Amino acid sequence: CYSFGQINELNSHDRSVIDSVQIEEYPSQLYSNKTQTIERASQNSVQNEIKVCDSIIGDNWNTATSRWEANFKNVFTYDANGKVLQFIGSIWDDTALKLVPLTKLEYIYDGNGIVTQMSNFRWDPADNTWMVNSKQESYYDNNGRKIQDLTSSWDGSINLWLPSSMIEYTYDVNGN
């Protein structure tokens, strides 16, 4: 059971199955007095009896109007094994008075269900399309331990991936 912040943390650590969103004060809502944010989770997706969270909607409390106002919506798409294939994040646009796409993440897994690539896209409102931004490729040793993350940025002017950062992971003789 996870809250929105924990879901972001899970994505950044290659964890992909979100089993539910924590419910505290309301049966279908998460409410935080500190941030005055409410998050509603829709858990309508069930695939192979794996319960997954298909969306999270966040509203902010407007003290002037004493009403909840739209803030964001996150939508998750899964494979048959409950692994996240795609995440789309949208935010409220006060000018357009609607939720507008902001970012999209797409995940690729190996045969063992380990994330090997995460691609990041940004929404281009002028073209009304997703533009590839960057990708992170993860490499593992024969014991399934991550040994490297390679991040590349897309350069559309030359149509090439350009390496931007690399993280190497090392382990002691005990695998720590």
N, C-alpha and C positions, 0 to 999 in steps of 0.2 A: 504494500500500500504506500503510495508516494504522493508528495505534494509537487506543485509545479517546479519549484527550485530544485528538488531532488531529481525530477525527470531530466532537467537540463544537465545535472551532474552525471546521471546515468549515461546520457548520450555521449558526454565527453570522455567517458571511461569505457566505451565500447560495450555497454550493457544495453540490451535492446528490448527486453520484454517488460512491459509495464502492466502489472496485474490488476491494479486498481488505483484510484486516487483517494487519498485519505479523507474521510468524512468526520468532522468534529461536532459542530453544533446543529447541523441540519442533516436529514437523511440523504439529501442529494446535493449538498453544497459544502464547500470548505470555506470557512470564514476566519479571517485573521484580524483581531482588534488592532494590532500594531500598525498594519499597513492599510487597513480599511479596504481590503480587497476580497472579493468573493470569487471563488473558482467553482464552476459547475462542470462536472465530468459526465460525459455520455459514455456509457459502457454497453452499447448495443451490439458491438461486434463480438461474435463468438465463432471461432474457427477451430475445428477439431477439438471442441470442448475446452479450448484455451480461452479464458476470458481476457480481453485486452481493452484498454482505454482508447476509444477512437477519436475523442476530442476533449479539449479543455477550453473553457470559455472564462475569461477573467473580466470582472467589472470593478470599477472604482466607485466608492461612495462619495457623492457630491454633497458636502455639508450645507451648501447654499440652497440646494433644491430638495435635500433629503430624499435623494433617489439614487439608485444604482445606474451607472453609465458604462457603456461598452468600453473595453480597453484592449483586449486581444482575444484571438482564437488560435489554438494549435490543433492541427488535425494529423492523425497518425494512420498510416497504411501498413498492413502486415502481410507476411507470407503465411502459408498453411501451417507453419511451425510456431507462429506467434512472434517471429522476428520482425522488427521494424524495417520496412523497406523504404518508407518515405515519411518525412516530417515536413509539414507546411505551417509556417507561422505568419499570422496576419495581425495587423494593428488597426485601431480605430483612427480614421481620418476625419478630423473635425470639419474640414472644408467640404469633403465629398459626402460626409455624413453616412459613412459605411466602413466596413472592414475592408482593408486593402492588403493584398499579399505583400510580404516583406522578404521572407527567406524560405528556402527549401533545402532540405538535406536528403540525400539518397544514399542507401547503404548497400554494399555488396558483401556477401558472406562466402566463406569457403565451405567445403563438404562437411566440416566439423561444426558449422554454425558460428564461426568466429568472424568478426568484421575484418575484412581485408581492404576495403576502400569506403571512404565517405566523401561524397561530392557535395559541394556547397554552391547554391545558386542564389542570385538576387533577382528580385522582380524589377523589370524595366517597364514603367508605366507608359512610356512613349510608344513602345512597340507592343505593349500588352503581352509580354512573353517573359519566360525565365531565361536569365543569362548566366552561364556557368561562371563561377567566380574562382573557386579553388577546389582542390581535392587532397585528401590525406590517405596515403597508402600505408598499411600496417603489415609488417613482416614478422613471422614467428619462427622459432626453432622447432626441432623435431619433438620437443616435449610440450609444445603448445604455448611456450612463454614468448611474449612480445619481445622482439630484439631491436625493432626500428620502426619509427614513424617518419615518413617522408611527405612533406607538404609542398605542393606545387600550386602556382597561380596561373590562371589562363590569360595569355596575352592574345586578345582577339585581333590585334593589328598584324601579327605574324602567324596566327593560328597555331600556337605552340604552348605546351605546358612548360613553365619555367620554375625550376626548383627554388623554393624560398626558405625552407627550414628542414632540419633533420634532427631527430632525437634518437639516441641509441641507448638501449637498456642492457645492463649487464647484471649477472647473477653470481653469487658466491657458489662454492661447491655444494651447498645445501639447497640451492635453488632459490635463495632469498635475494 
